[in-house]
Amino acid sequence: MGKAPDGAFFIVTAITSLTSLTMIDAFPPLIVIPRLPYRRVSTP
């Protein structure tokens, strides 16, 4: 009985990790855009 929830948890974590990777690959501008203002502000 104890191994069933662990297996489900592993599957959920695997699916979430895959979805997060696909979202990062599908929306790279979301990661690049926030860095541009930071560099502009950091530069004098």
C-alpha positions in Angstrom: 0.0 0.0 0.0 2.8 2.4 0.8 4.5 2.0 -2.6 1.4 3.1 -4.5 1.4 6.7 -3.4 5.2 6.9 -3.9 4.8 5.8 -7.5 2.0 8.3 -8.1 4.1 11.0 -6.6 7.0 10.1 -8.9 4.8 10.2 -11.9 3.3 13.5 -10.9 6.8 15.0 -10.4 8.0 13.6 -13.7 5.0 15.1 -15.6 5.4 18.5 -13.8 9.1 18.5 -14.6 8.4 17.7 -18.3 5.7 20.4 -18.5 8.0 23.0 -16.9 10.8 22.1 -19.4 8.4 22.3 -22.4 7.1 25.7 -21.1 10.6 27.0 -20.8 11.4 25.8 -24.3 8.1 27.2 -25.7 8.3 30.6 -24.0 12.0 31.7 -23.9 11.1 35.4 -24.1 9.5 35.1 -20.6 13.0 34.3 -19.3 15.0 36.7 -21.5 12.7 39.8 -21.2 13.0 40.2 -17.4 16.8 40.1 -17.6 16.9 43.1 -20.0 15.6 45.7 -17.5 17.8 44.3 -14.8 20.9 44.8 -16.9 19.8 48.3 -17.8 19.2 49.2 -14.2 22.5 47.6 -13.0 24.5 49.5 -15.7 25.3 53.1 -14.6 
